[in-house]
């Protein structure tokens, strides 16, 4: 009876822990991270980044048959404007960046 009780506990400690699946890992992540609190302010964009945002915002507006439905394009918009860490999810950040930034004009 005791072996049935201790066997699961024994196997828990022997199983490897994958750090990539750990939400509390200390390695830096990319994109929206609810555990990362040191967001940098908006950076000054160069001309090529402004042109890329203008083009991507027009593409992302109707990508995949819906408004802001393509996560890859949304992530590209958020990454160009905000860098490594975004203040919100990719879809919300792309929407706010394009609508309030004047890239859809």
N, CA and C of each residue as an Amber inpcrd file, in Angstrom:
protein
   315
   0.8180000  -1.1910000   0.0000000   0.0000000   0.0000000   0.0000000
   0.8690000   1.2650000   0.0000000   1.9470000   1.2180000   0.7830000
   2.8250000   2.3840000   0.8350000   3.5350000   2.6010000  -0.4960000
   3.8560000   1.5330000  -1.1980000   4.5340000   1.7030000  -2.4900000
   3.6110000   2.3580000  -3.5120000   2.3190000   2.0690000  -3.4570000
   1.3770000   2.7230000  -4.3550000   1.2370000   4.2100000  -4.0320000
   1.4480000   4.5560000  -2.8000000   1.3540000   5.9480000  -2.3950000
   2.6080000   6.7290000  -2.7720000   3.7770000   6.1270000  -2.6100000
   5.0250000   6.8290000  -2.8660000   5.4860000   6.7800000  -4.3270000
   4.9990000   5.8450000  -5.1070000   5.4220000   5.7180000  -6.5000000
   5.1000000   6.9730000  -7.3210000   3.8810000   7.5180000  -7.2590000
   3.6240000   8.7360000  -8.0530000   4.4730000   9.9270000  -7.6050000
   4.7050000  10.0300000  -6.3290000   5.5400000  11.1220000  -5.8230000
   6.9700000  10.9620000  -6.3180000   7.4540000   9.7350000  -6.3410000
   8.8000000   9.4420000  -6.8040000   8.9620000   9.8220000  -8.2820000
   7.9550000   9.5040000  -9.1120000   8.0440000   9.7900000 -10.5390000
   7.8860000  11.2810000 -10.8440000   7.2240000  12.0080000  -9.9860000
   7.0940000  13.4480000 -10.1870000   8.4620000  14.1190000 -10.1120000
   9.2700000  13.6860000  -9.1550000  10.5820000  14.2960000  -8.9890000
  11.5940000  13.8250000 -10.0250000  11.3500000  12.7020000 -10.6630000
  12.2660000  12.2050000 -11.6870000  11.9690000  12.7550000 -13.0790000
  10.7590000  13.2520000 -13.3030000  10.4100000  13.7320000 -14.6410000
  11.1020000  15.0690000 -14.9200000  11.6330000  15.2360000 -16.1120000
  12.3190000  16.4980000 -16.4380000  11.3220000  17.6440000 -16.5600000
  11.7620000  18.8120000 -16.2270000  10.9280000  20.0050000 -16.3280000
  11.4030000  20.7940000 -17.5390000  10.4870000  21.0580000 -18.4240000
  10.8110000  21.8030000 -19.6330000  10.6670000  23.2910000 -19.3430000
  11.7370000  24.0380000 -19.3980000  11.7170000  25.4560000 -19.0510000
  10.9500000  26.2920000 -20.0710000  10.8260000  25.8220000 -21.3160000
  10.1100000  26.5930000 -22.3160000   8.6150000  26.6510000 -22.0420000
   8.0830000  25.6370000 -21.3730000   6.6680000  25.6180000 -21.0550000
   6.3650000  26.3300000 -19.7460000   7.3860000  26.7220000 -19.0240000
   7.2050000  27.3640000 -17.7310000   6.8810000  28.8410000 -17.9310000
   5.6820000  29.2950000 -17.5350000   5.3520000  30.7100000 -17.7320000
   6.1480000  31.6440000 -16.8260000   6.7960000  31.1070000 -15.8100000
   7.5650000  31.9180000 -14.8830000   9.0660000  31.8530000 -15.1570000
   9.4430000  31.3670000 -16.3350000  10.8610000  31.2820000 -16.6900000
  11.4450000  32.6930000 -16.7990000  12.7170000  32.8090000 -16.5360000
  13.3430000  34.1310000 -16.5050000  13.9010000  34.5690000 -17.8550000
  13.8810000  33.7100000 -18.8500000  14.4090000  34.1110000 -20.1510000
  13.4540000  35.1200000 -20.7970000  13.9690000  36.0660000 -21.5750000
  13.1060000  37.0670000 -22.1950000  12.2470000  36.4350000 -23.2790000
  11.0170000  36.8490000 -23.3540000  10.1020000  36.3520000 -24.3660000
   9.8400000  37.4500000 -25.3850000   9.1990000  37.0820000 -26.4680000
   8.9530000  38.0140000 -27.5550000   7.4580000  38.2590000 -27.6560000
   7.0570000  39.5140000 -27.7840000   5.6490000  39.8340000 -27.9540000
   5.0190000  40.3140000 -26.6730000   3.7210000  40.1000000 -26.5620000
   2.9800000  40.5210000 -25.3770000   3.2910000  39.5600000 -24.2350000
   3.8150000  40.0730000 -23.1630000   4.1920000  39.2640000 -22.0080000
   3.5630000  39.8730000 -20.7610000   2.5320000  39.2360000 -20.1970000
   1.8780000  39.8200000 -19.0260000   2.7720000  39.8850000 -17.7970000
   3.8710000  39.1390000 -17.7770000   4.7710000  39.1460000 -16.6350000
   5.8800000  40.1810000 -16.7700000   6.0130000  40.7780000 -17.9460000
   7.0640000  41.7670000 -18.2020000   6.4810000  43.1530000 -17.9720000
   7.0220000  43.8940000 -17.0410000   6.4400000  45.1790000 -16.6580000
   7.2660000  46.3890000 -17.0950000   8.3920000  46.2080000 -17.6970000
   9.2670000  47.3240000 -18.0620000   9.1620000  47.6340000 -19.5490000
   8.0060000  48.1090000 -19.9740000   7.8170000  48.4360000 -21.3750000
   8.5440000  49.7220000 -21.7100000   9.1760000  49.7280000 -22.8640000
   9.8900000  50.9280000 -23.2930000   8.9200000  51.8620000 -24.0020000
   9.1660000  53.1370000 -23.9480000   8.2850000  54.0750000 -24.6600000
   8.4290000  53.9060000 -26.1670000   7.5290000  54.5340000 -26.8930000
   7.5870000  54.4430000 -28.3550000   8.9370000  54.9430000 -28.8560000
   9.5000000  54.2010000 -29.7840000  10.7940000  54.5900000 -30.3330000
  10.5940000  55.4680000 -31.5600000  11.6150000  56.2130000 -31.9020000
  11.5890000  57.0360000 -33.1080000  11.8480000  56.1310000 -34.3050000
  10.9070000  56.1200000 -35.2390000  11.0120000  55.2420000 -36.3930000
  11.7600000  55.9350000 -37.5280000  12.5150000  55.1150000 -38.2730000
  13.1870000  55.6320000 -39.4620000  12.2080000  55.5710000 -40.6380000
  12.5780000  56.1790000 -41.7480000  11.6660000  56.2900000 -42.8880000
  11.2200000  54.9350000 -43.4270000  12.1320000  53.9760000 -43.5020000
  11.7550000  52.6610000 -44.0330000  10.7700000  51.9450000 -43.1100000
  10.8940000  52.1610000 -41.8030000   9.9350000  51.5600000 -40.8670000
   8.5630000  52.2150000 -40.9950000   8.5390000  53.5180000 -41.2230000
   7.2700000  54.2260000 -41.4510000   6.5830000  53.7060000 -42.7110000
   7.3560000  53.4990000 -43.7850000   6.7920000  52.9680000 -45.0270000
   6.2820000  51.5490000 -44.8450000   7.0340000  50.7370000 -44.1040000
   6.6090000  49.3570000 -43.8510000   5.3240000  49.3310000 -43.0310000
   5.2260000  50.1900000 -42.0320000   4.0040000  50.2460000 -41.2320000
   2.8160000  50.6990000 -42.0680000   3.0240000  51.6560000 -42.9260000
   1.9410000  52.1330000 -43.7870000   1.4360000  51.0050000 -44.6850000
   2.3440000  50.2390000 -45.2540000   1.9540000  49.1300000 -46.1300000
   1.3260000  47.9870000 -45.3340000   1.9260000  47.6230000 -44.2090000
   1.4050000  46.5070000 -43.4180000   0.0470000  46.8220000 -42.8030000
  -0.1820000  48.0620000 -42.4350000  -1.4800000  48.4170000 -41.8600000
  -2.5910000  48.2650000 -42.8840000  -2.3210000  48.6410000 -44.1260000
  -3.3310000  48.4900000 -45.1710000  -3.5680000  47.0200000 -45.5090000
  -2.5200000  46.2180000 -45.4330000  -2.6580000  44.7800000 -45.6720000
  -3.3700000  44.1150000 -44.5000000  -2.9780000  44.4580000 -43.2880000
  -3.5420000  43.8260000 -42.0990000  -4.9900000  44.1570000 -41.8560000
  -5.4550000  45.2600000 -42.4150000  -6.8410000  45.6620000 -42.2210000
  -7.8130000  44.6300000 -42.7820000  -7.4660000  44.0000000 -43.8860000
  -8.3700000  43.0240000 -44.5170000  -7.7170000  41.6700000 -44.7400000
  -6.7050000  41.3330000 -43.9730000  -5.9980000  40.0660000 -44.1810000
  -6.8400000  38.8890000 -43.6960000  -6.7640000  37.8060000 -44.4110000
  -7.4540000  36.5480000 -44.0910000  -8.9660000  36.7140000 -43.9790000
  -9.5300000  37.6080000 -44.7460000 -10.9830000  37.7420000 -44.8070000
 -11.6200000  38.4640000 -43.6370000 -10.8430000  39.0270000 -42.7630000
 -11.4170000  39.7510000 -41.6260000 -10.5100000  40.8750000 -41.1910000
 -11.0180000  41.6920000 -40.3050000 -10.2390000  42.8270000 -39.8340000
  -9.2570000  42.3600000 -38.7760000  -7.9810000  42.5320000 -39.0180000
  -6.8820000  42.1870000 -38.1030000  -6.9030000  40.7110000 -37.7160000
  -7.1840000  39.8250000 -38.6710000  -7.2530000  38.3880000 -38.3750000
  -5.9230000  37.6570000 -38.4900000  -4.9610000  38.2020000 -39.2040000
  -3.6950000  37.5040000 -39.4250000  -2.7170000  37.8510000 -38.3060000
  -2.4160000  36.8680000 -37.4610000  -1.5400000  37.1000000 -36.3100000
  -0.1150000  37.4450000 -36.7090000   0.3530000  36.9070000 -37.8390000
   1.7210000  37.1970000 -38.2770000   1.8750000  38.6600000 -38.7000000
   0.9060000  39.1600000 -39.4240000   0.9640000  40.5630000 -39.8400000
   0.7920000  41.4750000 -38.6330000  -0.1060000  41.1070000 -37.7340000
  -0.2950000  41.8930000 -36.5090000   0.9810000  41.9350000 -35.6770000
   1.6580000  40.7990000 -35.5840000   2.9120000  40.7490000 -34.8230000
   4.0010000  41.5790000 -35.5080000   4.0150000  41.5920000 -36.8280000
   5.0050000  42.4050000 -37.5500000   4.7710000  43.8890000 -37.2960000
   3.5140000  44.3060000 -37.3200000   3.1870000  45.7110000 -37.0560000
   3.5950000  46.0810000 -35.6370000   3.2390000  45.2300000 -34.6750000
   3.5610000  45.5150000 -33.2730000   5.0660000  45.5260000 -33.0450000
   5.7880000  44.6430000 -33.7100000   7.2400000  44.5690000 -33.5260000
   7.9470000  45.7850000 -34.1130000   7.4960000  46.2350000 -35.2720000
   8.1370000  47.4010000 -35.8750000   7.9210000  48.6310000 -35.0070000
   6.7210000  48.7960000 -34.5090000   6.4040000  50.0110000 -33.7570000
   6.9280000  49.9680000 -32.3220000   6.8110000  48.8190000 -31.6580000
   7.1130000  48.7530000 -30.2250000   8.3850000  47.9990000 -29.8910000
   8.9700000  47.2930000 -30.8360000  10.1800000  46.5380000 -30.5300000
   9.8600000  45.1480000 -29.9930000  10.6410000  44.6960000 -29.0530000
  10.5340000  43.3190000 -28.5670000   9.3140000  43.0730000 -27.6870000
   8.9140000  44.0250000 -26.8900000   7.7920000  43.8370000 -25.9600000
   6.6610000  44.7920000 -26.3060000   5.4440000  44.2510000 -26.3940000
   4.2800000  45.0410000 -26.7430000   3.4610000  45.2980000 -25.4960000
   2.6540000  46.3400000 -25.5500000   1.8440000  46.6870000 -24.3920000
   0.5530000  45.8920000 -24.3280000   0.1670000  45.2540000 -25.4100000
  -1.0920000  44.5080000 -25.4680000  -0.8920000  43.3020000 -26.3770000
  -1.9640000  42.6070000 -26.7110000  -1.8440000  41.4770000 -27.6300000
  -1.4850000  41.9930000 -29.0240000  -1.0820000  41.0960000 -29.8990000
  -0.6600000  41.5040000 -31.2460000  -1.8080000  42.1640000 -32.0050000
  -2.9950000  41.6050000 -31.9090000  -4.1350000  42.1570000 -32.6280000
  -4.4960000  43.5500000 -32.1100000  -4.5720000  43.7030000 -30.8050000
  -4.9190000  45.0030000 -30.2230000  -3.8300000  46.0430000 -30.4790000
  -2.5650000  45.6360000 -30.3870000  -1.4700000  46.5690000 -30.6240000
  -1.4380000  47.0210000 -32.0790000  -1.6700000  46.0920000 -33.0080000
  -1.7010000  46.4600000 -34.4250000  -2.8670000  47.4010000 -34.7110000
  -4.0090000  47.1170000 -34.1420000  -5.1820000  47.9770000 -34.3370000
  -4.9180000  49.3910000 -33.8230000  -4.4200000  49.4920000 -32.6160000
  -4.1620000  50.8010000 -32.0190000  -3.0570000  51.5520000 -32.7710000
  -2.0130000  50.8260000 -33.1520000  -0.9170000  51.4570000 -33.8800000
  -1.3810000  52.0220000 -35.2090000  -2.1460000  51.2370000 -35.9590000
  -2.5590000  51.6780000 -37.2870000  -3.6520000  52.7470000 -37.2280000
  -4.6300000  52.5780000 -36.3610000  -5.7270000  53.5400000 -36.3140000
  -5.3160000  54.8730000 -35.6800000  -4.6100000  54.8140000 -34.5800000
  -4.2380000  56.0390000 -33.8750000  -2.9290000  56.6370000 -34.3750000
  -2.1560000  55.8600000 -35.1160000  -0.8810000  56.3510000 -35.6300000
  -0.9900000  57.0260000 -36.9730000  -2.1550000  56.9490000 -37.6040000
  -2.3480000  57.6000000 -38.8910000  -1.7790000  56.8400000 -40.0710000
  -1.5840000  55.5290000 -39.9290000  -0.9970000  54.7490000 -41.0280000
  -2.0320000  54.2730000 -42.0320000  -3.3120000  54.4820000 -41.7700000
  -4.3540000  54.0600000 -42.7000000  -4.8340000  55.2050000 -43.5820000
  -4.2660000  56.3670000 -43.4390000  -4.6870000  57.5340000 -44.2450000
  -4.1590000  57.4400000 -45.6540000
